[in-house]
């Protein structure tokens, strides 16, 4: 910077010898400031171009059903800084949901096979089928671990710090709760308890913002699809992970009733999503209450 801001000249001192000192050059200072602004502008435009490129590549990957690639593209977008747009947020969610969904389905299938092989216990078999299934299931669990930990780290390090709206905050806290719930599905012992506690903490944080109880948020209306989705997933967590059917039914019924009360205020663009989630809430309530009645 000194080369741009000053000019060295020779000047005789009191002893007759020349010495060097800096002369302030306003023109050079303005030139340097212009260079800084230009540099920032170039970086910004480059970042926007990169962002648009990765988003488009993620859409291509989605159409090609290459969800592992889609995750890589959207992970890069999430780490570029700045809050995600609604489209980017949905692309990120779809990418990870498909990647984790395939592995969750595999884990459920293998768990069922493992139980059948254990019950069968063929003593005259040349191979220990139950042990082989268990080993393979461990491989899937390791992959589940990696995917869940990765998205949870991105949410904590990149997404929540940049979230600038109640909608974004609820979305990310809910997403965090979902992936901790996925961990709790296959963990056992203390690890399962820790994952369940983290999931509940995230869901509660999302609920606090959604209901307008957070100090810096006005919340989301009861008919907002993200708020309804939160109630749906949180109630499933209570029912399946914590085995608290009464709390699950209470949460789902409250969300459903509050949405029904404000259904006439529902925006047309979110009507389809909101009513679909309300139907799922009602289906779960019907299933859970009938199950409890049978028990």
N, C-alpha and C positions, 0 to 999 in steps of 0.2 A: 504493500500500500504506500510506503514512503516514496517509491519511485513516481507514483502518480500525484501525490499530495504535496511534494516539496521539491525544491531545486537547490542543489548545493553550489555555492559560489565562493570565490576566494576573497577575503577581506583583510586588509592589514590591521594588526592589533597595535596596542600602545608601544610594543617593543619593536615595531616595524616589520614583524613577521606576519605572514598571512595565515589566517585560520579559516576553517570551514564552518558555515552555519546554514540552517535551512530557511528558505524564504517561502511563505505561505502563498499558494497559487490557487485562488478560488475557481478558476476555470477548470483546473485539473480535478478539483474536488467534485464539481458537478459532473465531469466526465466519468469519474469513478462511480458516482451514485447511479448514473445512467447504465453503466455496465452491470452493476448489481441488480438493478431492476430488470434489465434484459435477461440476465442469467436466471433470475427467478421465473420470469415469464416463460422462458424456454423449458425450464424444469417442469412448470405447471402444465404446459401444453403437451410435453412428452408424457407426463404421468397420466393425463386425461386420455391420450391416444393409446397408451399401454392398457389402461383400464377398459376402454371400449373394445380393444382387441381381445383381451382375456374374457370379457363378458360374451362377446360373439362366439368365441371358441367354446365357451361353456354351453351355449345354446346348441351349437353343432354337436357337441358330445351328447347332449340330452337327446337330440333327435336320433342320433346313432345308437342310443342306449349304452353309451360307454361312460358309466357313472363314476368310475375311478378317475378317468381323465377329467370329467366335469368337476370333481372334488378338487383336483390340483389347480384348475383354472380359477375356481371361485375362492380357494384358499389364498391364492396370490392376490386377488382383488381385495379380500378382507384385510390383508396385511399392508395394503397401499396407504392406509390412513383415510380419514374422513368417514362419516356415517354412510352406511350402504343405502342405496335407493330401495324403494319397495320391490322393484324388479330384481335387483341384485340380491336382496335379502331372501326372496322367494327361490331364486336360483341356487343359492347356498343351501337353503333348507332342503330343496328337492334332491340336490346332489348327495348330501350326507344321509338323507332319509333312505334313498335307494341303496346306497352302499351298506349302511347299517342294517337295513331291512332284509337284504339277502342273507346276511350272516346270522341275523336273529332267527330267520326261518330255518336255516341249516341247523342251528343249535337245537331248535325245538324238535326237528326230525330226528337228529342224532340222540337226543335225550329219550325220545320214545323208543328208538331201536335199542338203546342201551338197557332200558328197563325190561324190554322183551327178552333180550339175550340173557340178562341176569336171572329172570324168572325161569327161562328154559334150562340154563345151566347143564348143557350136554357134557357129561363126564367122559364119554367115549369120542368126543370130537378131537381132531388133530390140532386144532388151533383154539386159542382162547378168544372167542369172538367178542365177548363183553369187554375184555381188556383192549382189544383193537379199536372198538367203538369209542371207548373212554379216551384213548390216546388221540384219536381223530377229533373228538369233541374238544379236547384241550387246545388243539391247534386253532379251531374256530374261536374259542374263547380268547386266545391270545390276539387274534385279529380284531375281535370286538373291543378288547382293551385298547389297542392302538388307535382305532378310529374314534372311540369315545374320548379318550384322553386328548387326542389332537384337536377335536372341535371344541372341547371344554377349555383348552388352553387358548384357542383363538378367540373365544367369547370373552374370556377374562382379560386377555392382554390387548386385544385389538378392537373388539366390537363394543363392549360395554363402556369403555373409556370415551369412545367417540359418539355414543348414542346421545342424540340431542332432542328426542321427543318421547312422550309417554309410550307411544306405539312401539318404537324401537326398543325401549327398555323392557317393556312387557314381553316382546317377542324374544329377546335374547335371554332374559331370565327364565322364561318358559322353556326355551330350547335347552338351556343348561339343565333344568329340572328333568327334561325328557331323557337326556343322555346319561345323567346319573341314575335315572330309573332303569335304563337299559343295562347299566353295569350291575345294579342290584338284582336284576332278573337271573343272572347266572353266578353271581358271587355267593359265598357262604361264610358263615361265622361272622367274625369281626369286620371283614371286608364288606360283606353285605350290609351290615348295620351302618357302617360309615357311608357307603354309597346312598343308602336310604335317607340318612340324616342330611346329606348334601342335597339330595333331590328335594326333600321337603323344604329346606332352607331356600332353595332357588324358586320353588313354586310359591312360597309365602312372599318372597321379595316381589315376584311378578304380580301377585294378588294385591299387594300393598299399593303398587303403582297403578294397577288397573282400576282399583276402587277409589282412587283419588286421595288415599290416606298418606301418601308420600308428600313430604314438605315441598318438593319442587315439581309437583305434577297435579294436573287437574283430572287425571284418570281417563278411562275410556268408557263409553256408554255400554250398558248391559247387553246391547244387541251387536256390539262390535265383534266380528268373527274371531279376532285374536283373543279377546277376553273370554268368549264362549269356548274357544279351543283350549284355553288355559283351564277353565272349569272342567272340561271333558277329561283332559289328561291328568289333572290333579285328582279328580275323583277315581279314575282308573288306578292311579298310584295308591290311593287309600285302600281300594278294594283288593288289588292283586299283590302289592308289595307289603303293605302294613297289615293286611287282613283285618281292616276296620270297615265292614260293610255299612254300618250305621252312619259313620262320618262320610263315606263315599256317597251314600244316597242323599244325605242332607246337603252336601255341597252341590251335587248335580241338580237336585230339586230347586234349591235357592237360585242357582244360575238360570234354570229354565223359567221359573216363575217371574224373575226380574226381567228377563228378555220378553216374555209374553206381555208383561205390563207396558212395555214401551215399543211393542211391535209396529205400531202405527207411525213411529218416528224413524223407522229403519230406512236407510238410504237404498235407492233402487240398485246401485252398483254393488252393494254388499248383501242384497236380499237372498240370493241363491246360496252363498256360502253360510250365512247366518242360519237360515232355516235348515240347511243340511246338518249343521252341528247340533242344532236344537233337536232334530230328529234322533241323532245318535245319543244325545243325553237322555231322551225319553226312552229309547230302546234299552239303554243300560239300566235305567231305573226299573223298567218292567222286568228285565232279566234278573236283576239283583233282588228285587222285592219278592219275586216268585221263588227264587232260590232260597231266600231266608225263610219264606213260608214253608217250603218243603222240609227244610232242616228243622 
